[in-house]
Amino acid sequence: MLQNLIKSVRKNHRLFSRGFSLSGNKNTEKLADGPLHGIRVLDLTRILAGPFATMILGDLGAEIIKIEKPNSGDDTRTWGPPFINNESCYFVSINRNKKSMAIDMKRGQSILHDLVKKCDVLVENFVPGTLDRFNMDYESLRKVNPKLIYLSISGYGSTGPYVNRGGYDVISSSLGGLLSITGPRGGEPCKVGVA
């Protein structure tokens, strides 16, 4: 049934049909019979926290279906340099062992709901409330698949004064005061370097 769904998607949306791996073999890092073998995860994540989490699930044997924006894909596809085979090393490093489909969230809701019916887990890291507009929030999707495990990752949780803010590292470093102790003495704050 999933193959028929993929054929349907190919007619209407761009499909990235390969997984991501630095070695070029899409399953080299995956545990073929890992503890999550047989679990299917719908990955609605981007940037870092979500893609890293779903990559680990894939490493442990789960089948990961990553949904990206049509035409551009995940924002991190263009983050570089460095690039390897014209792909961002950043993107490749956190998206191995995944299948990727580009689906417009507004026009492709029926396709996304069909995928939800076939998945065990959904992982998303949008600002809380964003997916409500696309009928992809937990309350909507539990009617589509009552057994679905729905995981939301956010920078500031689902309530509170910062609920509508993105959770990027430079923002949390600023709010936490870390940037005030980095950079040149007497100079402007600067982002902490990569170790």
PLY file of the C-alpha trace (Angstrom):
ply
format ascii 1.0
element vertex 195
property float x
property float y
property float z
element edge 194
property int vertex1
property int vertex2
end_header
0.00 0.00 0.00
2.84 2.40 0.77
4.22 1.83 -2.76
0.86 2.88 -4.24
0.91 6.00 -2.08
4.43 6.82 -3.27
3.32 6.37 -6.91
0.47 8.79 -6.25
2.87 11.31 -4.70
5.23 11.05 -7.69
2.42 12.25 -9.96
1.71 15.36 -7.89
4.81 16.24 -5.89
8.57 16.11 -6.24
9.97 13.00 -4.56
13.49 12.54 -3.22
13.78 8.78 -3.49
17.05 8.13 -1.74
18.29 8.10 1.81
21.24 10.17 2.97
24.61 8.78 3.90
28.12 10.13 3.68
29.25 6.84 2.17
26.72 6.94 -0.67
25.07 3.68 0.46
21.78 4.70 1.99
21.70 1.98 4.64
25.30 1.72 5.79
24.73 3.23 9.23
21.33 1.64 9.82
20.91 -1.41 12.02
19.09 -3.75 9.61
17.44 -5.66 12.44
17.76 -2.98 15.08
15.38 -2.61 18.01
13.13 -0.25 16.00
12.97 -2.42 12.88
9.36 -2.43 11.63
8.54 1.01 13.10
7.63 3.69 10.55
8.23 7.35 11.46
6.81 10.38 9.67
9.44 13.11 10.01
8.09 16.68 9.82
11.26 18.19 11.24
13.91 20.58 9.99
17.11 22.35 11.06
18.77 20.33 13.91
16.93 18.98 16.97
14.21 17.12 15.07
16.34 15.76 12.22
18.94 14.57 14.74
16.26 12.76 16.78
14.78 11.03 13.73
18.26 10.15 12.45
18.89 8.24 15.69
15.55 6.44 15.26
16.67 5.49 11.74
20.05 4.33 13.03
18.16 2.02 15.39
16.26 0.44 12.50
13.10 2.55 12.09
11.93 3.51 8.61
12.01 7.32 8.41
9.93 9.25 5.88
11.07 12.88 5.89
8.68 15.49 4.48
10.28 18.57 2.91
9.11 21.72 1.15
8.66 21.39 -2.64
11.44 22.97 -4.75
13.76 23.85 -1.87
13.53 21.02 0.65
14.83 21.38 4.19
16.42 24.81 4.79
19.69 23.14 5.78
20.18 21.63 2.28
21.88 24.91 1.35
23.82 25.54 4.56
27.49 25.55 3.75
30.24 25.37 2.97
31.32 22.64 3.28
29.47 20.62 0.65
29.92 17.03 -0.44
28.61 15.99 -3.86
26.82 19.37 -4.04
24.92 18.70 -0.81
25.37 20.51 2.47
27.53 18.47 4.85
25.36 19.79 7.66
22.21 18.42 6.02
23.78 15.08 5.10
25.23 14.63 8.59
21.82 14.66 10.31
19.60 13.06 7.67
21.07 9.65 6.99
18.82 6.58 6.77
15.81 8.58 5.62
13.50 8.55 2.64
12.48 12.04 1.63
9.34 13.36 -0.04
8.53 16.94 -0.93
4.89 17.69 -0.17
3.16 21.05 0.01
1.59 21.11 3.48
-1.43 23.12 2.28
-2.26 21.21 -0.90
-1.01 17.80 0.20
-3.03 17.27 3.38
-4.79 14.16 2.06
-1.43 12.61 1.14
-0.02 13.47 4.56
-3.08 11.96 6.27
-2.63 8.78 4.18
0.98 8.63 5.37
-0.13 9.14 8.99
-2.42 6.11 8.65
0.63 4.00 7.74
3.02 5.39 10.38
3.58 4.49 14.01
5.24 7.76 15.05
5.16 11.39 13.90
7.93 13.80 14.94
7.58 17.56 14.37
9.45 20.64 15.49
7.36 23.56 14.27
6.52 26.52 16.48
3.53 25.32 18.58
0.23 25.90 16.77
1.72 25.98 13.27
0.52 22.51 12.29
-3.04 23.31 13.43
-3.44 25.34 10.21
-2.74 22.19 8.14
-4.86 19.76 10.19
-1.62 18.05 11.24
-1.92 18.74 14.98
-2.31 15.89 17.46
-6.07 16.34 17.93
-6.67 16.09 14.16
-4.28 13.19 13.58
-5.43 11.00 16.45
-8.74 10.73 14.54
-6.78 9.55 11.48
-4.60 7.09 13.42
-5.58 6.54 17.09
-2.37 4.55 17.76
-0.06 7.31 16.46
2.70 8.43 18.81
3.00 12.21 18.27
6.23 13.88 19.38
6.58 17.67 19.37
9.96 19.32 19.87
10.03 23.07 20.57
12.49 25.58 21.91
10.26 26.93 24.66
7.50 24.37 25.18
3.80 24.64 24.34
2.87 27.36 26.86
4.44 30.47 28.33
5.63 33.87 27.13
8.03 32.53 24.46
5.76 29.84 22.99
5.69 31.54 19.56
9.45 31.92 19.25
11.76 29.64 17.32
14.31 27.76 19.39
17.63 28.38 17.66
20.95 27.98 19.47
22.03 31.60 19.12
18.74 32.76 20.67
18.99 30.44 23.66
22.69 31.32 24.06
21.73 34.99 24.13
18.84 34.57 26.56
20.95 32.39 28.82
23.78 34.94 28.90
26.41 32.77 27.20
27.05 35.32 24.44
27.88 37.95 27.05
30.99 35.99 28.08
32.29 35.15 24.61
34.07 37.22 22.01
36.94 39.69 22.32
37.52 41.46 25.65
35.56 44.72 25.59
34.04 43.82 22.21
30.69 42.67 20.93
29.30 39.29 22.00
29.85 36.50 19.51
28.55 33.03 18.87
30.39 30.18 20.56
32.62 28.27 18.15
32.17 24.62 17.26
34.35 22.35 19.40
0 1
1 2
2 3
3 4
4 5
5 6
6 7
7 8
8 9
9 10
10 11
11 12
12 13
13 14
14 15
15 16
16 17
17 18
18 19
19 20
20 21
21 22
22 23
23 24
24 25
25 26
26 27
27 28
28 29
29 30
30 31
31 32
32 33
33 34
34 35
35 36
36 37
37 38
38 39
39 40
40 41
41 42
42 43
43 44
44 45
45 46
46 47
47 48
48 49
49 50
50 51
51 52
52 53
53 54
54 55
55 56
56 57
57 58
58 59
59 60
60 61
61 62
62 63
63 64
64 65
65 66
66 67
67 68
68 69
69 70
70 71
71 72
72 73
73 74
74 75
75 76
76 77
77 78
78 79
79 80
80 81
81 82
82 83
83 84
84 85
85 86
86 87
87 88
88 89
89 90
90 91
91 92
92 93
93 94
94 95
95 96
96 97
97 98
98 99
99 100
100 101
101 102
102 103
103 104
104 105
105 106
106 107
107 108
108 109
109 110
110 111
111 112
112 113
113 114
114 115
115 116
116 117
117 118
118 119
119 120
120 121
121 122
122 123
123 124
124 125
125 126
126 127
127 128
128 129
129 130
130 131
131 132
132 133
133 134
134 135
135 136
136 137
137 138
138 139
139 140
140 141
141 142
142 143
143 144
144 145
145 146
146 147
147 148
148 149
149 150
150 151
151 152
152 153
153 154
154 155
155 156
156 157
157 158
158 159
159 160
160 161
161 162
162 163
163 164
164 165
165 166
166 167
167 168
168 169
169 170
170 171
171 172
172 173
173 174
174 175
175 176
176 177
177 178
178 179
179 180
180 181
181 182
182 183
183 184
184 185
185 186
186 187
187 188
188 189
189 190
190 191
191 192
192 193
193 194
